[in-house]
């Protein structure tokens, strides 16, 4: 017996066909071809931006810690970068680096610099003077003082900076879709241009979940790295 | 290129247990300062002695101490440790051989007590097992329970932290110890106990110690020799406590040691050290122990109707009597 001929509305379920608010089965069927690749790209975009931003800001902070005059110009320049609207910054960069991932990364990195620089420097400056004095008095060299005492003690402030920078980049990286069709910005943008909203909602939720997960991961990392902070300083 | 400097990685046993410290015409003038912070300071601390640097604030006592381990570089003069100039050493290497204790202690908040104490031994490259053994020894030496080893400084009381600071300074068995007002931030009762403990500790380890304080009573109690500095880093007098109290060099020293200097001197001697008056028969009333200070004996004498006091011999008998005249005689003898 032949199948009755039914008009083909696509392979979607009844929820999709009836344009439901949120369709789990769409998420299920498009996880592999749309959402998961976008999520992975988003993670990569974020990791590169935070890693490069941290390398630059950390190095600048170490130099500024020794040469105080550098602090003001670095804060001014990174502060200026921070204030440029992301879309405008993308437009400014396109003539130089084109519609490329590099353009997106440059913009994302520039937003991490101020917070990472300031927090690293504040962490180093917050090391108690008597701790530094005792360390020098016991014969630690400058390098040993930095790596064995000052940086470990600055760790909570540095991780706090990384948390803010990471969450900021995860959120901002969605806008990178105007430059490269990568990351969770792609399904969000696609979702915005159709009446069917599941793609938009799913991608947006993934973005929020990613930010929360990254933040939680950094908190756990900090607890593992700074066990002493659990004990309130009483003196 | 071969360096003539023999790297000291073997640890403390190659060091003398205590070193002689000599300052010769040491000067420190800060750039732009009108007056020197330390002016022509010369003094010798014999090995194994406690030298207390004392004086009013701004007299340069801390500066003088910090010149020794080159936390501050001198402008002129010589500082010799067992005859060798500290200026010929690399500062970091020199400091690993000199114990360093400061008022705020400066324990590393991110390290356990054991790791704090192990700081210098690890810098010197000691083996793990040797470091662990040394940490246990030191906790015992400063009378801290071994279970504190795995705690963090924030979990300890002020007095415990101060003891850890001393243990950390002694870790590599340095021949010289610098202590900058180590008990200054501790409440008076705990401070007296820590002072007593330091003296007991010193009886065991016999280090050369340079101890900075602004408290003349602490100086008298702890010092084998006391250096009184006046403003501008000028040495006013350098003498053992008894000599300082008996014969202050000038009005400044006299006023700094206080008008009760006779009483302070009496506090330095015990009744058992006197040639007591013969006791006439049996003891009437209470006796005092032979280790009672002359100051306390005097207090009892003037409050107790001027009768000579019987001093016990420690075996239930009476060793002799102490009178006002005897105590007065001790001040002038």
Interface residues (C-beta under 8 A of the other chain):
Chain A: X128 X130 X131 X132 X133 X134 X135 X136 X137 X138 X139 X140 X141 X144 X149 X152 X153 X155 X226 X227 X228 X231 X232 X233 X234 X235
Chain B: X69 X71 X91 X92 X93 X94 X95 X96 X100 X102 X103 X104 X105 X106 X107 X108 X109 X110 X111 X119 X120 X123 X152 X154 X155 X158 X161 X165 X168 X169 X178
